[in-house]
Amino acid sequence: MIYFKLPFNEKLYTTGEDSSKISVTFHSFDNSEQLHFKGNIIEIESGDFEKKEITSQSLPKENNHFIAETEDEYIRKLNGVIEIIKENNLPKLVLSRRKIIRNFNTIDLKESFKRLCNSYPNAFRYIFINDENCWMGAFSEVLGKFDKVTHTFETMSLAGTLPVSEDWSQKEIEEQKPVSTYIENVFEKYATSGHIEKSPTYDHISGNIKHLRTDFKANIKPEDIDKIITELHPTPAVCGIPKDFCKEKIQWIEKFPREFYAGYIKIETEETVQYFVNLRCAKLYKDAVHLFVGGGITAQSNPKKEWGETELKSEAVFKNLVIS
């Protein structure tokens, strides 16, 4: 079961009964796991959604007994990461953690999803239950969008995070630059005309926080879609630069596997193929919520401020959960 809304689109979608077609696929961060939702994408009326029974009683109990990192533990780890960055002259490395919520009776899944949708109209919003997995999220980063008619491919460089009211510092500006450079270099390999459209960098507002964003667009060959997605994922915004080195370090340093956090979601229709990065998200259990958050670390990072940034990001999903 999956329900989702596309950015700037309040229509609610699910997948139909046609079992021969895969329309929605979730890819884990390391691409070792995929979840497929079969059937054509169909619109579902709000009244029909209200009649659906979606309760937390169907969710599994948490059986992994993870212990979340404390602020002190995370800051110590960040100090070690900054040393790795300096020793290897890295532009950035992205570190993540889980914030774990327990000690509640029940989650109202349907109401939580509706609140999340209302809070982030410019984001891809979803909830799914698939065997032992229940995830919910809302995020704005597009890994790619391919138009099957015009053969245009679009993506964005999204990095740096601050509360909406604060001004950008050099740290956030420097964090976003290598993400844009990386994407531009990938585009240069596949742009059929050699022409790449690049927007100025601007503020991207997402609820109570903002990011720096630059948009890219070019014409590519349809047979190159999988290649360009493979090169783009994981982007520097969720991994770091150089990609392979940072990915190896992440899997060694981080306390927990990322699972579907910082992976991507593929949505295919007759007209388009869209790919969204799975960022502001949570894994839901009957008796626990695991909130996945992270941040781009540079040589100039302040560990205490980075902790605060992850706390701020965790509110994106947590503040919309209806828990009793």
C-alpha positions, 0 to 999 in steps of 0.5 A, spaced: 500 500 500 502 506 498 499 513 497 503 519 495 502 527 492 507 530 487 510 537 488 505 542 487 500 537 486 494 536 491 492 530 487 492 523 491 495 517 488 496 510 489 498 504 484 492 500 481 491 492 480 495 491 474 501 487 476 505 487 470 507 494 471 512 497 476 510 504 477 514 506 483 520 503 486 524 505 492 531 504 492 536 504 498 542 508 499 547 503 498 542 500 492 542 493 495 535 493 496 529 495 492 521 495 494 517 495 488 509 497 487 506 494 481 500 497 477 498 503 474 499 510 477 491 512 479 488 518 482 484 517 488 479 521 491 479 524 498 473 521 500 475 514 498 482 515 502 478 517 508 474 510 507 481 506 507 483 503 514 490 505 515 492 504 522 498 503 526 496 496 529 498 493 522 505 495 523 510 491 526 513 492 533 520 495 533 525 489 535 532 492 533 533 495 540 537 501 537 540 506 542 540 513 538 546 517 539 546 522 544 549 529 543 555 528 546 557 522 542 555 525 535 559 531 537 565 527 538 564 523 532 563 529 528 570 532 530 573 525 528 569 526 521 572 533 520 579 531 522 578 526 516 576 531 511 582 535 513 587 530 512 584 528 505 582 535 503 575 533 502 570 538 500 564 535 504 562 529 507 555 527 509 554 524 516 547 522 518 543 519 525 537 516 527 533 520 532 528 515 536 522 516 539 518 511 544 514 511 550 507 512 546 501 508 545 499 509 538 500 513 531 494 516 527 497 514 520 492 517 516 492 524 520 499 524 520 500 523 513 495 529 511 498 534 516 505 532 512 502 533 506 499 540 508 506 542 511 510 541 505 506 543 498 512 543 494 515 536 496 514 529 494 510 526 500 508 519 501 506 513 506 507 506 504 506 499 508 510 494 505 510 487 509 515 489 515 516 496 512 512 502 514 515 509 511 513 516 511 516 522 508 516 529 505 522 532 501 523 537 495 530 534 492 529 532 485 534 527 483 532 527 476 526 528 471 526 526 464 520 528 459 519 522 454 516 527 449 522 532 449 527 528 452 529 534 457 532 531 463 532 536 469 535 536 476 537 540 482 543 542 486 540 542 493 545 543 499 546 548 506 540 548 511 538 554 515 532 556 519 528 561 514 530 567 518 537 566 518 542 569 513 547 564 509 554 564 512 560 562 508 560 555 510 553 553 507 555 557 500 561 553 500 557 546 502 553 547 496 558 549 491 561 542 490 554 539 489 553 544 483 560 543 480 559 535 480 552 535 477 554 540 472 560 535 470 555 529 469 551 533 465 556 535 460 557 527 459 550 526 457 547 533 454 546 531 446 547 538 444 552 540 449 548 546 452 546 546 459 541 550 462 543 553 469 539 557 474 542 562 479 543 559 486 536 561 490 533 560 496 529 553 497 524 554 502 521 547 505 517 548 512 521 552 517 528 551 514 531 553 507 536 550 502 541 553 497 538 551 490 541 551 483 537 548 477 540 544 471 536 542 465 539 539 458 537 534 453 539 527 453 538 520 450 533 516 453 537 510 453 542 514 458 537 515 463 539 509 468 547 511 466 546 519 469 542 516 475 547 511 477 552 517 476 548 522 480 546 517 486 548 518 491 549 526 490 554 530 494 548 533 498 547 526 501 554 523 501 560 527 499 565 528 494 569 524 492 563 519 492 566 513 492 571 515 498 565 518 502 560 512 501 565 508 504 567 512 510 559 513 511 558 506 512 564 505 516 563 511 521 555 511 521 552 507 527 546 505 523 545 503 516 541 508 512 536 503 509 531 507 504 534 514 507 538 518 502 536 513 497 531 515 491 524 513 489 523 512 481 516 514 479 514 512 472 508 515 468 506 515 460 509 522 460 515 522 465 520 518 469 521 522 476 526 521 481 526 523 488 531 523 494 528 520 500 530 525 505 526 528 510 523 521 512 521 516 518 521 509 519 514 507 523 513 501 528 507 500 532 511 502 538 517 507 535 519 512 530 526 512 527 527 519 524 533 519 519 537 526 519 543 528 517 548 534 514 553 536 510 560 536 514 566 541 511 572 543 514 569 549 517 563 545 520 561 547 528 559 540 531 554 543 536 551 547 530 551 541 526 547 537 531 542 543 532 541 542 524 539 535 525 535 537 530 531 542 526 531 537 520 528 532 525 522 536 526 520 536 519 516 529 520 516 529 527 512 535 528 506 532 523 506 526 527 499 525 531 502 520 537 498 519 543 
